[in-house]
Amino acid sequence: MPQGQPSAVPDDGLTTRQRRNRPLLMVHTGDGKGKSTAAFGLALRGWNQGWKTGVFQFVKSAKWRIGEQTVLERLGRLHDETGEGGPVEWHKMGSGWSWSRKQGDETDHEAAAREGWQEIKRRLAAESHDLLILDEFTYPMAWGWVDVDDVVDALRTRPGFQHVVITGRRADPRLIGAADLVTEMTKVKHPMDAGQKGQKGIEW
């Protein structure tokens, strides 16, 4: 896409304006770092456009508070106070199964993930958000906790103008097939390969 120009123009009967203003289903997958980071960067752009943004984290522990959450929630409060930007909601939908096993067993976490997806479906039907970020949502699908076909059907038939971003490794081929934009983050090198743990400002 040199200079932002598409490589081909489809014969779909739509104008350029109509074609460029369609809601997208985006998937950030792969083993490399940056899948969630890219999605949260998109949330910043959306806030600047006045979009109603909802972030839904499916597997990180409720105790794990990343820097992007703090910033986006502050931007949400700024919107509430001044009207600038757009509203922001941030929810941790699961019980942190992949990060902390202190509360509940696997069955509890599976139930929490299922209910989280049902909440997403309710919000899609209600058109509650302009941008939904389903962070690390590929994992409940990969573990069989959430039905992939149900996810694909709900996202393909979502009403109105709702962009959706799904992050996580090993995205199901059915999800990739339904998506409009898929980016695979490929790891070339990572400090952890040399035994270095995550650090402030880089990982959180």
C-alpha positions as CSV (number, residue, x, y, z in Angstrom):
1,M,0.0,0.0,0.0
2,P,2.4,2.8,-1.1
3,Q,1.4,6.2,0.2
4,G,-1.7,4.7,1.8
5,Q,-3.2,3.7,-1.6
6,P,-4.9,0.3,-1.8
7,S,-3.4,-2.2,-4.2
8,A,-6.8,-2.8,-5.9
9,V,-10.2,-1.2,-5.8
10,P,-13.0,-3.8,-5.5
11,D,-16.1,-3.7,-7.7
12,D,-18.5,-3.5,-4.8
13,G,-20.7,-0.6,-5.7
14,L,-19.4,1.5,-2.8
15,T,-18.0,5.0,-2.9
16,T,-14.5,5.6,-1.6
17,R,-16.0,7.4,1.4
18,Q,-18.3,4.4,2.1
19,R,-15.5,1.9,1.8
20,R,-13.2,3.8,4.1
21,N,-15.8,4.1,6.8
22,R,-16.7,0.5,7.5
23,P,-16.3,-1.1,10.9
24,L,-13.2,-3.4,11.1
25,L,-12.6,-6.6,12.9
26,M,-8.8,-6.6,13.7
27,V,-6.7,-9.4,15.1
28,H,-3.2,-9.0,16.7
29,T,-1.6,-12.4,17.1
30,G,1.8,-14.1,16.9
31,D,4.6,-14.9,19.5
32,G,6.1,-11.4,19.4
33,K,5.8,-8.6,21.8
34,G,3.4,-5.7,21.1
35,K,0.0,-7.2,20.4
36,S,-1.8,-5.5,23.3
37,T,0.4,-2.4,23.1
38,A,-0.7,-1.8,19.5
39,A,-4.4,-2.2,20.5
40,F,-4.0,0.3,23.3
41,G,-2.4,2.7,20.9
42,L,-5.4,2.4,18.7
43,A,-7.6,3.2,21.8
44,L,-5.7,6.5,22.2
45,R,-6.5,7.4,18.6
46,G,-10.1,6.4,19.2
47,W,-10.3,8.6,22.3
48,N,-9.0,11.5,20.3
49,Q,-11.8,10.9,17.8
50,G,-14.4,10.9,20.5
51,W,-15.1,7.2,20.3
52,K,-16.7,5.3,23.1
53,T,-14.0,2.8,24.0
54,G,-14.4,-0.4,26.0
55,V,-11.3,-2.5,27.0
56,F,-12.0,-6.0,28.2
57,Q,-9.1,-8.1,29.5
58,F,-9.8,-11.8,29.7
59,V,-6.9,-13.5,31.5
60,K,-4.7,-11.0,33.3
61,S,-5.0,-11.0,37.1
62,A,-7.2,-8.3,38.6
63,K,-4.1,-7.3,40.7
64,W,-2.1,-6.6,37.5
65,R,-2.5,-3.0,36.6
66,I,-0.7,-2.0,33.4
67,G,0.3,1.6,32.6
68,E,-2.1,1.9,29.6
69,Q,-5.0,1.2,32.0
70,T,-4.0,4.1,34.2
71,V,-3.6,6.5,31.3
72,L,-6.8,5.5,29.5
73,E,-8.9,5.7,32.6
74,R,-7.5,9.2,33.3
75,L,-8.5,10.1,29.8
76,G,-11.9,8.8,30.5
77,R,-12.2,11.0,33.5
78,L,-11.0,13.9,31.5
79,H,-13.8,13.3,29.1
80,D,-16.3,13.1,31.9
81,E,-15.0,16.4,33.3
82,T,-14.5,18.4,30.1
83,G,-16.1,16.6,27.2
84,E,-12.8,16.3,25.5
85,G,-12.1,13.0,23.7
86,G,-14.4,10.0,24.3
87,P,-15.6,7.9,27.3
88,V,-13.4,4.9,28.3
89,E,-14.4,1.8,30.2
90,W,-11.8,-0.9,31.3
91,H,-12.9,-4.2,32.6
92,K,-11.2,-7.4,33.7
93,M,-13.6,-10.1,32.5
94,G,-11.9,-13.3,33.7
95,S,-10.3,-14.4,36.9
96,G,-6.7,-14.2,35.9
97,W,-6.4,-17.9,35.2
98,S,-3.1,-17.6,33.3
99,W,-1.4,-15.3,35.8
100,S,-2.7,-16.2,39.2
101,R,-4.4,-19.4,40.6
102,K,-5.0,-18.0,44.1
103,Q,-8.8,-17.8,43.7
104,G,-11.1,-20.5,42.2
105,D,-10.2,-23.5,40.1
106,E,-10.2,-23.9,36.3
107,T,-14.0,-24.4,36.2
108,D,-14.5,-21.1,37.9
109,H,-12.2,-19.4,35.5
110,E,-13.9,-21.0,32.5
111,A,-17.3,-19.8,33.8
112,A,-15.9,-16.3,34.3
113,A,-14.6,-16.2,30.7
114,R,-17.9,-17.5,29.3
115,E,-19.8,-14.8,31.2
116,G,-17.3,-12.2,30.0
117,W,-18.1,-13.2,26.4
118,Q,-21.8,-13.0,27.1
119,E,-21.3,-9.5,28.4
120,I,-19.5,-8.6,25.2
121,K,-22.3,-10.0,23.1
122,R,-24.8,-7.8,25.1
123,R,-22.7,-4.7,24.5
124,L,-22.4,-5.5,20.8
125,A,-26.1,-5.9,20.5
126,A,-26.7,-2.6,22.4
127,E,-24.0,-0.8,20.3
128,S,-22.4,0.4,23.6
129,H,-19.0,1.2,22.1
130,D,-17.4,2.4,18.9
131,L,-14.2,0.5,19.7
132,L,-14.0,-2.8,21.7
133,I,-10.6,-4.2,22.6
134,L,-10.8,-7.9,23.6
135,D,-7.4,-8.3,25.1
136,E,-5.9,-11.8,25.2
137,F,-9.3,-13.2,24.0
138,T,-7.7,-15.8,21.8
139,Y,-6.8,-17.9,24.9
140,P,-10.3,-18.6,26.1
141,M,-11.1,-19.7,22.5
142,A,-8.0,-21.8,22.3
143,W,-8.8,-23.5,25.7
144,G,-12.3,-24.3,24.5
145,W,-13.9,-22.1,27.1
146,V,-15.6,-19.9,24.5
147,D,-17.0,-21.2,21.2
148,V,-15.1,-19.9,18.3
149,D,-18.0,-20.2,15.8
150,D,-20.2,-18.2,18.2
151,V,-17.6,-15.5,18.4
152,V,-17.2,-15.3,14.6
153,D,-20.9,-15.2,14.1
154,A,-21.5,-12.5,16.7
155,L,-18.7,-10.3,15.3
156,R,-19.7,-10.8,11.6
157,T,-23.3,-9.8,12.4
158,R,-22.7,-7.0,14.9
159,P,-24.9,-4.0,14.2
160,G,-24.0,-0.4,13.6
161,F,-20.4,1.0,13.5
162,Q,-18.3,-1.0,16.0
163,H,-14.5,-1.6,15.5
164,V,-13.3,-4.7,17.4
165,V,-9.7,-5.6,18.2
166,I,-8.8,-9.1,19.5
167,T,-5.3,-9.8,20.8
168,G,-3.4,-13.0,21.8
169,R,-1.3,-15.8,20.4
170,R,-2.5,-18.7,18.3
171,A,-5.6,-17.0,16.8
172,D,-8.0,-19.6,15.5
173,P,-8.0,-19.8,11.6
174,R,-11.8,-19.2,11.7
175,L,-11.2,-15.9,13.5
176,I,-8.4,-14.9,11.1
177,G,-10.7,-15.8,8.2
178,A,-13.4,-13.5,9.5
179,A,-11.1,-10.6,10.3
180,D,-10.6,-7.5,8.1
181,L,-7.1,-6.8,9.4
182,V,-4.7,-9.4,10.8
183,T,-1.2,-8.6,12.1
184,E,1.2,-11.3,13.3
185,M,3.8,-10.1,15.7
186,T,7.0,-12.2,15.0
187,K,9.6,-12.4,17.7
188,V,13.2,-11.9,16.4
189,K,14.9,-11.2,19.7
190,H,13.6,-10.6,23.2
191,P,15.5,-9.7,26.5
192,M,13.9,-12.7,28.2
193,D,16.0,-14.9,25.8
194,A,19.0,-13.6,27.8
195,G,17.3,-14.2,31.1
196,Q,16.1,-10.6,31.7
197,K,12.7,-10.2,33.3
198,G,10.2,-7.5,32.4
199,Q,10.8,-3.9,33.4
200,K,8.9,-0.8,34.2
201,G,7.9,1.3,31.3
202,I,8.5,-1.6,28.9
203,E,6.2,-4.4,30.1
204,W,3.9,-2.3,32.4
